């Protein structure tokens, strides 16, 4: 079983959202105080492989630094950034999505928007900003599965649309 993982961070580098998409469960998003090692492993239970985009350089090292959890010890890892580079696809996830014809409702947003949205939520209790951040993260993880299919690494399209949020 594959789990598609992406994190969002705040201006101070802390993890604000961990999104995980699985074709059997849909999307689980650990948010704010709901981000714990126990919740992370529970969301990944039954998974064998983590799929990320630049997870080698960003997501997994941040999780290790901030949560003291080394996911590479417990899971195989497929970093689609490296697969894309080998196939001549350059740029970040959003640029690769455009090149592959993968659409998103949060088009125009980038990882640079995530800390700003989290800050609006934290300082002003801006629920719309939080929802936009969660929508952006959900599209990131679901689109990883779509990208993997477009690259020919898997044969199914994402089908499960359930979303579960874990807050504290």
C-alpha positions as CSV (number, residue, x, y, z in Angstrom):
1,X,0.0,0.0,0.0
2,X,1.2,3.4,-1.0
3,X,0.8,6.6,1.1
4,X,1.2,10.0,-0.6
5,X,2.6,12.5,1.9
6,X,3.2,16.3,1.9
7,X,3.7,18.7,4.7
8,X,3.1,22.4,5.2
9,X,5.1,24.6,7.5
10,X,4.8,27.9,9.3
11,X,7.2,30.9,9.0
12,X,9.2,29.5,11.9
13,X,9.6,26.1,10.2
14,X,7.2,24.2,12.4
15,X,4.9,21.7,10.8
16,X,1.4,23.0,10.5
17,X,-0.2,20.3,8.3
18,X,0.7,16.7,7.4
19,X,-1.4,15.5,4.5
20,X,-1.6,11.8,3.7
21,X,-3.5,10.3,0.8
22,X,-4.2,6.6,0.5
23,X,-6.4,5.1,-2.1
24,X,-8.1,2.9,0.5
25,X,-8.8,5.6,3.1
26,X,-8.8,9.0,1.3
27,X,-7.0,11.9,2.8
28,X,-6.0,12.3,6.4
29,X,-4.7,15.7,7.5
30,X,-3.0,16.2,10.8
31,X,-3.3,19.8,11.7
32,X,-1.6,22.0,14.4
33,X,-1.8,20.2,17.8
34,X,-3.0,17.0,16.1
35,X,0.4,16.5,14.6
36,X,1.9,13.8,16.8
37,X,4.1,10.8,16.1
38,X,1.3,8.5,17.2
39,X,-1.2,10.1,14.9
40,X,1.3,10.0,12.0
41,X,2.0,6.3,12.4
42,X,-1.7,5.6,12.8
43,X,-2.5,7.4,9.5
44,X,0.3,5.5,7.8
45,X,-0.6,2.1,9.3
46,X,-0.7,-0.6,6.6
47,X,1.4,1.5,4.2
48,X,4.6,0.1,2.9
49,X,5.8,3.0,0.6
50,X,5.7,6.7,1.1
51,X,5.5,8.8,-2.1
52,X,6.5,12.5,-2.0
53,X,7.7,15.2,-4.3
54,X,11.0,16.5,-2.9
55,X,10.4,14.5,0.3
56,X,14.1,13.6,0.4
57,X,15.1,17.3,0.6
58,X,12.2,18.7,2.5
59,X,9.3,16.7,4.0
60,X,11.2,13.8,5.6
61,X,14.1,15.8,7.0
62,X,11.6,18.3,8.5
63,X,9.5,15.5,10.1
64,X,12.7,14.0,11.5
65,X,14.0,17.4,12.8
66,X,10.7,18.6,14.3
67,X,9.1,15.3,15.4
68,X,12.1,13.1,15.9
69,X,10.6,10.5,13.6
70,X,12.7,9.0,10.8
71,X,10.1,7.6,8.4
72,X,12.9,6.2,6.1
73,X,13.5,3.6,8.8
74,X,10.0,2.2,8.6
75,X,8.9,2.8,5.0
76,X,10.2,2.6,1.5
77,X,10.3,6.0,-0.2
78,X,9.6,7.1,-3.7
79,X,10.5,10.7,-4.4
80,X,8.7,11.7,-7.6
81,X,11.0,14.7,-8.0
82,X,13.8,12.4,-8.9
83,X,11.7,10.4,-11.3
84,X,10.6,13.6,-13.0
85,X,14.2,14.8,-13.3
86,X,15.2,11.5,-15.0
87,X,12.4,12.1,-17.5
88,X,13.4,15.7,-18.3
89,X,10.6,17.3,-16.2
90,X,12.0,20.3,-14.4
91,X,10.5,22.6,-11.8
92,X,8.5,22.1,-8.7
93,X,5.3,20.1,-8.3
94,X,3.0,22.8,-9.7
95,X,5.1,23.2,-12.8
96,X,5.3,19.5,-13.4
97,X,1.5,19.2,-12.9
98,X,1.0,21.8,-15.6
99,X,3.4,20.0,-18.0
100,X,1.5,16.8,-17.4
101,X,-2.0,18.3,-17.7
102,X,-2.9,17.8,-14.1
103,X,-5.4,20.5,-12.9
104,X,-6.1,21.8,-9.5
105,X,-8.7,24.1,-7.9
106,X,-5.9,25.9,-6.0
107,X,-4.1,26.9,-9.2
108,X,-1.8,29.8,-8.7
109,X,-0.9,28.9,-5.1
110,X,2.5,27.7,-4.1
111,X,4.3,26.5,-1.0
112,X,5.1,30.1,-0.2
113,X,1.4,30.7,0.5
114,X,1.2,28.0,3.1
115,X,2.9,29.9,6.0
116,X,0.9,33.1,5.2
117,X,-2.4,31.2,5.3
118,X,-1.4,29.5,8.6
119,X,-0.4,32.8,10.1
120,X,-3.8,34.3,9.1
121,X,-5.5,31.3,10.8
122,X,-3.4,31.5,13.9
123,X,-3.5,35.2,14.5
124,X,-7.0,36.1,13.3
125,X,-8.8,32.7,13.7
126,X,-9.4,33.0,9.9
127,X,-11.2,29.8,9.1
128,X,-11.3,30.5,5.4
129,X,-7.5,30.8,5.4
130,X,-7.3,27.4,7.2
131,X,-9.7,25.8,4.7
132,X,-7.7,27.1,1.7
133,X,-4.5,25.7,3.3
134,X,-6.2,22.3,3.8
135,X,-7.6,22.3,0.3
136,X,-4.1,23.2,-1.1
137,X,-2.5,20.4,0.9
138,X,-5.2,17.9,-0.1
139,X,-4.7,18.6,-3.8
140,X,-0.9,18.2,-3.3
141,X,-1.2,14.7,-1.9
142,X,-4.0,13.5,-4.3
143,X,-2.1,14.9,-7.2
144,X,1.0,12.9,-6.2
145,X,-1.0,9.8,-7.0
146,X,-2.3,11.3,-10.2
147,X,1.3,12.3,-11.2
148,X,2.6,8.8,-10.4
149,X,-0.1,7.4,-12.7
150,X,0.8,9.8,-15.5
151,X,4.5,8.8,-15.1
152,X,3.4,5.2,-15.6
153,X,4.5,4.0,-12.2
154,X,1.0,2.8,-11.1
155,X,-2.1,1.9,-13.1
156,X,-4.9,3.3,-11.1
157,X,-6.3,6.8,-10.7
158,X,-7.1,8.3,-7.3
159,X,-10.7,7.5,-6.5
160,X,-11.3,7.8,-2.7
161,X,-12.4,11.4,-1.9
162,X,-13.0,11.0,1.9
163,X,-11.2,13.6,4.0
164,X,-10.5,13.3,7.7
165,X,-8.9,16.1,9.8
166,X,-7.2,15.5,13.1
167,X,-6.9,18.6,15.3
168,X,-6.3,19.1,19.1
